[in-house]
Amino acid sequence: MTDTLDTTGDVGEFTAVDTTADASWFIHFMDLANALPEYVAVRRELITTLGDLTGSTVLDVGCGTGDDARELAEHVGPTGGVLGTDLSEAMVTEARTRSAGSPLPVRFETADMCALPYDDGAFDGVRAKLVRQHCPNLDAADDELVRVIRPGGRLAVFDYDFETLAVDHPDRAATRELVACWVDGHRSGWNGRQLERRFLDRGLREVTVTPHTVRLPFGFFRASLEGKLAQAQASGQLSLSAEDLQSWWKPLFAAQENERFFASLTGFVLGATR
Ligand SMILES: C[S@@+](CC[C@H](N)C(=O)[O-])C[C@H]1O[C@@H](n2cnc3c(N)ncnc32)[C@H](O)[C@@H]1O
């Protein structure tokens, strides 16, 4: 796996993996993200948040390449099982390919988290990492997450709050405009801070929320912002010209060159009992 990524892709369009020319861009983006040290800690907490998983049936919603589902499957043991579901057939195919020959109790299906094809209370635990933020109907998605957990079962969620993006840049005014535009370009830019309220409102109890700040390497920062900001500029959403936008990137390239680049983003792990 290389640690660079074409920066023209738009990570806000994870709902459209199958209709983009190159689904492998999204796969590579997720592999880069999941390799960050902070993600290791997030995955560990998501697993402990689900409680004792021995013998449990667990649903991983928006499973992507299935790496996390396989990690979960190591904890359920031979009497349990993990089902990974994703809207994208390309992702499900990748997840099945990566799991081929594995003795772990894990399987994969396509499903839209806004209308899950499973019975009420079908799972002991449900996990959703970085998928809610892409849903066009967040209320339906959250209702579904809760519906398929059995009474007493556990929910574990990780999502970013994009307004927490911090980047060290000399031009504060331009940076504020660009960050605000990037935040508002997401379907649910304030997703993270709303997690606790949204699941309390759905009747869950023992709700906990833990912040995790991720330091963003320059390549990952570029891949996350560059395509979106260029599109926003081209469609007239910014006061900056294309040249201004190009100039804004220059100090960041220089900082990266001098090992002075700094950016971070905070996400939140929610745990809750139905
Ligand atoms: C950022 S990736 C996260 C994947 C995985 N959970 C991880 O953390 O590595 C978002 C995933 O959500 C999937 N997705 C987007 N909208 C979805 C929906 N409505 N229902 C199910 N999956 C969806 C995408 O296809 C993609 O695989």
The ligand as an SDF file (V2000), in Angstrom:
LIG
                    3D

 27 29  0  0  0  0  0  0  0  0999 V2000
  -15.6390    5.9120    5.5070 C   0  0  0  0  0  0  0  0  0  0  0  0
  -16.1510    4.3150    5.0260 S   0  0  0  0  0  0  0  0  0  0  0  0
  -16.0000    3.4510    6.5640 C   0  0  0  0  0  0  0  0  0  0  0  0
  -15.8710    1.9700    6.3870 C   0  0  0  0  0  0  0  0  0  0  0  0
  -15.5740    1.1770    7.6550 C   0  0  0  0  0  0  0  0  0  0  0  0
  -16.6390    1.3030    8.6170 N   0  0  0  0  0  0  0  0  0  0  0  0
  -14.2600    1.6100    8.2580 C   0  0  0  0  0  0  0  0  0  0  0  0
  -14.2800    2.3300    9.2450 O   0  0  0  0  0  0  0  0  0  0  0  0
  -13.1950    1.2320    7.7160 O   0  0  0  0  0  0  0  0  0  0  0  0
  -17.8980    4.4880    4.8300 C   0  0  0  0  0  0  0  0  0  0  0  0
  -18.5750    3.2190    4.3330 C   0  0  0  0  0  0  0  0  0  0  0  0
  -19.9830    3.4030    4.4620 O   0  0  0  0  0  0  0  0  0  0  0  0
  -20.6100    2.8700    3.3160 C   0  0  0  0  0  0  0  0  0  0  0  0
  -21.9350    3.5010    3.2150 N   0  0  0  0  0  0  0  0  0  0  0  0
  -22.2470    4.7530    2.8100 C   0  0  0  0  0  0  0  0  0  0  0  0
  -23.5600    4.9590    2.9110 N   0  0  0  0  0  0  0  0  0  0  0  0
  -24.1180    3.8090    3.4040 C   0  0  0  0  0  0  0  0  0  0  0  0
  -25.4340    3.3880    3.7290 C   0  0  0  0  0  0  0  0  0  0  0  0
  -26.4850    4.2040    3.5420 N   0  0  0  0  0  0  0  0  0  0  0  0
  -25.6290    2.1470    4.2170 N   0  0  0  0  0  0  0  0  0  0  0  0
  -24.5730    1.3040    4.3890 C   0  0  0  0  0  0  0  0  0  0  0  0
  -23.2960    1.6340    4.0860 N   0  0  0  0  0  0  0  0  0  0  0  0
  -23.0680    2.8760    3.6000 C   0  0  0  0  0  0  0  0  0  0  0  0
  -19.6530    3.1860    2.1740 C   0  0  0  0  0  0  0  0  0  0  0  0
  -19.8800    2.3600    1.0540 O   0  0  0  0  0  0  0  0  0  0  0  0
  -18.3090    2.9290    2.8530 C   0  0  0  0  0  0  0  0  0  0  0  0
  -17.8930    1.5930    2.7290 O   0  0  0  0  0  0  0  0  0  0  0  0
  1  2  1  0
  2  3  1  0
  2 10  1  0
  3  4  1  0
  4  5  1  0
  5  6  1  0
  5  7  1  0
  7  8  2  0
  7  9  1  0
 10 11  1  0
 11 12  1  0
 11 26  1  0
 12 13  1  0
 13 14  1  0
 13 24  1  0
 14 15  1  0
 14 23  1  0
 15 16  2  0
 16 17  1  0
 17 18  1  0
 17 23  2  0
 18 19  1  0
 18 20  2  0
 20 21  1  0
 21 22  2  0
 22 23  1  0
 24 25  1  0
 24 26  1  0
 26 27  1  0
M  CHG  2   2   1   9  -1
M  END
$$$$
